[in-house]
Structures are given as structure tokens and as C-alpha cells.
Amino acid sequence: MPNKMSDYGNQHGIVVKDALHVTHKEMLLEEVIYLAHEVNRAVRGCIGQDPGVPFGDVSPAKKASLRLAVLYAWEFGLSDCDEDSHNRWTYAKLREGWKFGEAEDSEKKTHPNLVPYDDLPWKEQLKDRFFRAIVEKTQPSPSCGEGERCECHGALLSSSESE
């Protein structure tokens, strides 16, 4: 019988190990997507754009997209190239039926940033640089979540064997 905690985890893309435990890497992932979103909002505000909604009001689809971007970067790296992040974002948008347009319009599925990275204004490239910096600085170690001590960020974790 499902419980409220696992239902919450399933709805938010968190794999719940059992009714009470979520892995450290999963918790870190949630913190990183929150941070990436809020930094992006701050940058947008600084460069004169509408900052958008706070993380708590972001659609599940947008959170899932951000979650996948972070996981991909953690798994395969960003090749020290901001263009990689933009290209993955562009590819995902195109697969979802978006096309280039002078203005961002979610109903028409148009976006002005669906152009090659080198054609983006520097203000738009700045957002990719911040995303890469956040992902690089939060990269979990290969042993994240294993044993009693997680080496990636010094968090103390209880071993599943001792529970």
C-alpha cells in the first residue's frame, strides 16, 4: 500500500528508498535544481529580464527538465563548454515542438534563444555560465551516499546496514 511519503517522492522525481529514507544524492539534486533556478532568476533580474516565478511555483515539467540537465551534467560533464548546456536545452525544446520566435511564448512554443550558442547575446550566455558553475561545484563524488560518510560534501549519512 503506497504511503504519503513515497507518493510525494514519485510525484517529484525523488526515488524513495523506503518510507523514511531518501538518498543523499537525491537530496543534493533537489537542492541543486533549486539553487540553479533561483540563481537563474537573479541573473535574469540583473540583466533586465522578467525573473520568472519562484521555485515553489515552477511547473513539474520544468523541474523535471532542470533535474535532467543537472543529472546529465553530473554524469557526463559539461566539457568546460557552456555551449554544451545550451545545445542540450535547444535539443530538448525542439523535441518538444518549440521553434524560434522573436518572443518567448509557451502557448505558441516559440523562444528567441533557439539559435546557435555563438549567436546568443552575452546576457543569455551568462546564464549558461552560472548553470555550469553551479553544477561543477556541486558534483557528487563517486562514493556519494555509500557508507557512513559521504565524501562529496561532508554530510553524515547512516549506513543502510546499521538501520
C-alpha positions, 0 to 999 in steps of 0.5 A: 500500500503506497504511503504519503511519503513515497507518493510525494517522492514519485510525484517529484522525481525523488526515488524513495528508498523506503518510507523514511529514507531518501538518498543523499544524492537525491537530496543534493539534486533537489537542492541543486535544481533549486539553487540553479533556478533561483540563481537563474532568476537573479541573473535574469533580474540583473540583466533586465529580464522578467525573473520568472516565478519562484521555485515553489511555483515552477511547473513539474515539467520544468523541474523535471527538465532542470533535474535532467540537465543537472543529472546529465551534467553530473554524469557526463560533464559539461566539457568546460563548454557552456555551449554544451548546456545550451545545445542540450536545452535547444535539443530538448525544446525542439523535441518538444515542438518549440521553434524560434520566435522573436518572443518567448511564448509557451502557448505558441512554443516559440523562444528567441534563444533557439539559435546557435550558442555563438549567436546568443547575446552575452546576457543569455550566455551568462546564464549558461555560465552560472548553470555550469558553475553551479553544477561543477561545484556541486558534483557528487563524488563517486562514493556519494551516499555509500557508507557512513560518510559521504565524501562529496560534501561532508554530510553524515549519512547512516549506513543502510546496514546499521538501520 
